[in-house]
Amino acid sequence: MKSLLVTGGAGFIGSNFIDYFLKKHGNDYHIINLDCLTYAGNLDNIETDPNSPNHTFIEGDITDKPFINQLFETHKFHGVFHFAAESHVDNSISGPEVFIDTNIKGTFNLIEAARKTWFDAPFKIKPEFENARFHHVSTDEVYGSLGDEGFFLETTPYAPNSPYSASKASSDFIVRSYNKTFGLDITISNCSNNFGPKQHGEKLIPTIIRNALSQNPIPIYGDGQNIRDWLFVTDHCEAIDQIFHKGKTGHTYNIGTRNEKNNLELTKAICDILDEVKPSSNLESYYKLVTFVTDRPGHDQRYAIDPSKIETELNWASKEDFKHQLKQTILFYIQQYS
């Protein structure tokens, strides 16, 4: 049974990924789940039996280089799924330093430990690690902002506009360099905006739901016309699984669903479902609670991914329609916030 490291496994995407991956591949792998349990990490996110022989949780910080080196030395990982990151743009504006530490230095610590464990010298991999792979999870925000037309491709030049996206762009380059310089088998994925159960309440969709249910103002930045491509978290997990097992070494894969919504359209879709499943006793619609607030500094106008590469090469596509996935998400948060 091969040992795999999943960083950030108590976070939103990481915890969903562990549950998905072990249900599909549980007989083949033992996952070491590493998370430092900041405000965004929660062990309750993980549905996998804590006593499962295929899953071990370890609390620790990827910025602690000696700790990471010892972890690799002890467990001899044959694969890494690197989810751990500071990811909230607003937080990167108010306090950018932790984004540099976690997203850049933390990524360096991990891939350098992998290099030392897997290789004797550049392009001279140790025989027992011949199939070891490092998968780095990134974001479409590294590409900057689009106008009314066009899509992000894997070849789109990087143009990050926030400390968060700049730190993720830097981490992407570090991972890529270890393939070109040392020969590490790496893959990178850049995804669009994730949504689904267990996402932290600071993010847009949980914020809309929470404020609606509390009948508080629903804050929308600027004029609400900023556009994002929305990706259900389970679809994202399946895509990463496909990349890890079938993707080409050294390649980047963009993960998206061609599901563009501006923030007002998204808010209206959420409120329509809430009006249906948990109608307000005193509001015609929760949408009446929408309140426009001062725009975020450097707010990117539009993100949109062309996922043709992963669709064509790896036969991946979103499994369900957006409305059904959004309703699943809303029902989860109704239970959480009741």
C-alpha positions in Angstrom: 0.0 0.0 0.0 1.5 3.3 -1.1 1.7 6.3 1.2 0.4 9.6 0.0 0.6 13.1 1.6 -2.5 15.3 1.4 -1.8 18.8 2.7 -4.7 20.9 3.9 -6.8 17.8 4.3 -9.1 19.4 6.9 -10.0 22.3 4.7 -12.9 22.6 2.2 -11.5 21.0 -0.9 -8.9 18.8 0.8 -11.4 17.1 3.0 -13.8 16.5 0.1 -10.9 15.1 -1.8 -9.9 12.6 0.9 -13.4 11.3 1.2 -13.7 11.0 -2.6 -10.3 9.4 -3.1 -10.5 6.8 -0.3 -13.9 5.7 -1.4 -12.5 5.1 -4.9 -8.9 3.9 -4.2 -9.0 3.0 -0.5 -7.5 -0.5 -1.0 -4.4 0.9 -2.8 -3.3 3.9 -0.7 -2.7 5.1 2.8 -3.3 8.9 3.1 -1.3 11.0 5.6 -3.6 14.0 6.1 -1.5 17.1 7.1 -3.3 20.2 8.3 -2.2 22.9 10.8 -5.9 23.6 11.7 -6.0 27.3 11.2 -9.4 29.0 11.3 -10.2 27.4 7.9 -9.4 23.8 8.9 -11.9 21.6 10.7 -11.6 17.9 11.5 -15.4 17.6 11.3 -15.1 18.2 7.6 -13.6 14.7 7.1 -16.3 12.0 6.8 -13.7 9.2 6.6 -13.6 7.0 9.7 -10.8 8.4 11.9 -9.8 4.8 12.8 -9.5 3.8 9.1 -6.2 2.0 8.4 -6.1 4.1 5.1 -6.1 7.5 6.8 -3.9 9.1 9.4 -4.3 12.7 10.5 -1.2 14.7 11.6 -1.4 18.3 12.8 1.5 20.3 11.4 2.6 23.4 9.4 4.1 23.3 5.9 6.1 26.3 6.8 8.0 24.3 9.4 10.9 23.0 7.2 12.5 20.5 9.7 9.1 19.0 10.5 8.3 18.6 6.8 11.7 16.9 6.1 11.1 14.5 9.0 7.6 13.7 7.7 9.0 12.7 4.3 11.8 10.7 5.9 9.4 8.8 8.1 6.6 8.1 5.6 8.5 7.8 2.3 5.6 9.3 0.3 5.0 8.1 -3.2 2.7 11.0 -4.0 1.7 14.5 -2.8 -1.5 16.3 -3.2 -0.8 19.9 -2.2 -4.0 21.7 -1.3 -2.8 23.7 1.8 -2.9 27.4 1.1 -4.2 30.7 2.4 -6.9 31.4 -0.1 -9.2 34.3 0.8 -8.4 37.4 -1.3 -9.8 39.9 1.3 -7.4 38.5 3.9 -4.5 38.8 1.5 -5.3 42.5 1.2 -5.5 43.1 5.0 -2.6 40.8 5.9 -0.5 39.6 3.0 2.6 38.2 4.8 1.0 34.9 5.8 0.2 34.3 2.2 3.9 34.6 1.3 4.9 32.3 4.1 2.3 29.6 3.5 1.8 29.6 -0.2 5.4 30.2 -1.3 7.7 29.1 1.5 5.4 26.2 2.4 5.2 24.9 -1.2 9.0 25.2 -1.4 9.5 23.2 1.8 7.2 20.4 0.4 8.7 20.0 -3.0 12.3 20.3 -1.8 11.6 17.5 0.7 10.1 15.5 -2.1 13.2 16.1 -4.2 15.6 15.0 -1.4 13.5 11.9 -0.7 12.9 10.8 -4.3 16.2 11.7 -6.0 19.9 11.0 -5.7 20.8 13.8 -8.1 19.0 15.8 -10.8 17.2 13.4 -13.1 18.5 10.4 -11.1 15.4 9.2 -9.3 15.8 6.5 -6.7 14.4 3.2 -8.0 11.7 2.9 -5.2 10.3 6.2 -6.2 10.1 5.9 -10.0 6.4 6.6 -10.1 6.2 9.2 -7.4 4.3 12.3 -8.4 3.7 15.8 -6.8 0.4 17.4 -7.7 0.0 21.1 -7.0 -3.5 22.6 -6.7 -3.7 26.2 -7.8 -6.2 28.8 -9.1 -7.4 30.5 -12.2 -6.7 33.8 -10.4 -3.0 33.6 -11.4 -4.0 34.6 -14.9 -5.4 37.9 -13.9 -8.7 39.4 -15.2 -10.5 38.8 -18.5 -12.6 41.2 -20.5 -16.0 40.4 -21.9 -14.7 37.7 -24.2 -12.0 35.0 -24.2 -11.0 32.2 -21.8 -8.0 31.2 -19.7 -5.9 28.5 -21.4 -3.0 26.6 -20.0 -0.8 28.9 -22.1 -2.3 32.2 -20.9 0.5 34.4 -19.4 0.3 34.9 -15.7 -0.8 38.4 -14.5 -1.9 38.1 -10.8 -3.6 41.1 -9.3 -3.8 40.4 -5.6 -1.3 39.2 -3.0 -3.2 35.9 -2.9 -3.0 35.3 -6.6 0.6 36.5 -6.7 1.6 34.0 -4.0 -0.1 31.2 -5.9 1.5 32.2 -9.1 4.9 32.0 -7.4 4.2 28.6 -6.0 3.2 27.4 -9.5 6.5 28.5 -10.9 8.4 26.8 -8.1 6.7 23.5 -8.7 7.2 23.8 -12.5 10.9 24.6 -12.0 11.5 21.3 -10.1 10.3 19.4 -13.1 12.5 21.3 -15.5 15.6 21.5 -13.3 15.5 18.2 -11.3 13.2 16.0 -13.2 10.4 15.7 -10.6 7.2 14.2 -11.9 4.8 17.1 -11.2 1.4 18.2 -12.4 -0.4 21.4 -11.7 -4.1 22.2 -11.9 -5.6 25.7 -12.0 -9.3 25.6 -11.1 -12.2 28.1 -11.2 -14.2 29.1 -8.2 -15.2 26.1 -6.1 -18.5 25.7 -4.2 -20.2 22.9 -2.3 -20.8 21.6 1.3 -18.2 22.3 4.0 -16.8 25.5 2.4 -15.7 28.1 5.0 -18.3 30.7 5.8 -16.1 33.6 4.7 -16.6 32.7 1.0 -19.3 34.2 -1.2 -21.9 31.5 -1.4 -22.0 30.7 2.3 -22.1 34.4 3.0 -25.1 34.9 0.8 -26.9 32.0 2.4 -26.1 32.9 6.0 -27.2 36.5 5.6 -30.3 35.6 3.8 -31.4 33.1 6.4 -30.6 35.7 9.2 -32.5 38.4 7.1 -29.4 40.5 7.2 -28.2 42.6 4.2 -26.5 40.4 1.6 -23.3 42.3 0.7 -22.3 42.5 -3.0 -19.1 44.2 -4.1 -19.4 47.1 -6.5 -22.2 46.7 -9.1 -22.3 42.9 -8.8 -21.2 42.4 -12.4 -17.9 40.5 -11.6 -18.1 37.1 -13.3 -16.8 33.8 -12.1 -16.9 30.2 -13.5 -18.3 28.0 -10.8 -17.0 24.4 -10.2 -18.6 21.9 -7.8 -16.1 20.6 -5.3 -16.7 16.9 -6.1 -16.2 17.5 -9.8 -12.9 19.2 -8.9 -11.9 16.2 -6.8 -12.5 13.8 -9.7 -10.5 16.0 -12.0 -7.5 16.0 -9.6 -7.7 12.2 -9.4 -7.7 11.9 -13.2 -4.7 14.3 -13.4 -2.7 12.4 -10.8 -3.2 9.0 -12.4 -3.3 9.9 -16.1 -2.0 13.4 -16.6 1.3 14.1 -18.4 4.3 14.9 -16.3 5.2 18.6 -16.2 1.8 19.6 -17.6 -0.8 22.1 -16.3 -4.5 21.3 -16.6 -7.2 24.0 -16.2 -10.3 22.8 -14.4 -13.6 24.6 -15.1 -17.2 24.0 -16.3 -18.0 26.8 -18.7 -20.5 27.9 -16.0 -20.2 31.7 -15.8 -22.3 33.7 -13.5 -22.0 37.3 -12.4 -22.4 37.9 -8.7 -25.9 39.2 -9.0 -27.0 36.2 -11.1 -25.4 33.9 -8.6 -27.2 35.7 -5.7 -30.5 35.5 -7.5 -30.1 31.8 -8.2 -29.4 31.2 -4.5 -32.3 33.3 -3.3 -34.7 31.6 -5.8 -33.8 28.2 -4.3 -34.1 29.5 -0.7 -37.5 31.0 -1.6 -38.5 27.6 -2.7 -37.1 25.4 0.1 -37.2 27.7 3.1 -39.4 30.7 2.2 -39.3 33.8 4.4 -42.4 34.7 6.4 -42.0 38.4 5.8 -40.1 38.8 2.6 -41.4 38.4 -0.9 -37.9 37.1 -1.8 -34.5 36.9 0.0 -33.2 38.8 -3.0 -34.7 42.0 -1.5 -31.8 41.8 1.0 -29.1 42.5 -1.6 -27.0 45.5 -0.6 -24.1 46.9 -2.7 -20.9 47.7 -0.8 -17.6 49.3 -1.7 -15.7 47.2 -4.2 -12.7 45.2 -3.3 -9.3 46.8 -4.3 -8.0 45.3 -7.4 -11.2 43.2 -8.0 -10.8 41.1 -11.1 -13.7 41.6 -13.5 -14.1 38.2 -15.1 -12.6 34.6 -14.8 -13.5 32.0 -17.4 -11.7 28.7 -18.1 -11.5 26.7 -21.3 -11.3 23.1 -19.9 -10.8 21.5 -23.4 -7.4 20.0 -22.5 -8.6 18.0 -19.5 -11.8 17.1 -21.3 -9.9 15.8 -24.4 -6.9 14.2 -22.8 -8.4 12.8 -19.6 -12.1 12.5 -20.5 -13.2 14.6 -17.6 -16.4 16.6 -17.4 -18.8 18.0 -14.8 -21.2 15.3 -13.6 -24.3 17.2 -12.7 -26.1 20.5 -13.6 -25.3 23.7 -11.7 -28.8 24.2 -10.2 -28.8 20.7 -8.7 -25.3 21.2 -7.2 -26.3 24.6 -5.9 -29.4 23.2 -4.2 -27.3 20.5 -2.6 -25.0 23.2 -1.2 -27.9 25.3 0.0 -29.5 22.4 1.8 -26.2 21.7 3.6 -25.9 25.3 4.8 -29.6 25.5 5.9 -28.8 22.6 8.2 -25.6 24.2 9.4 -27.1 27.6 10.1 -30.4 26.5 11.6 
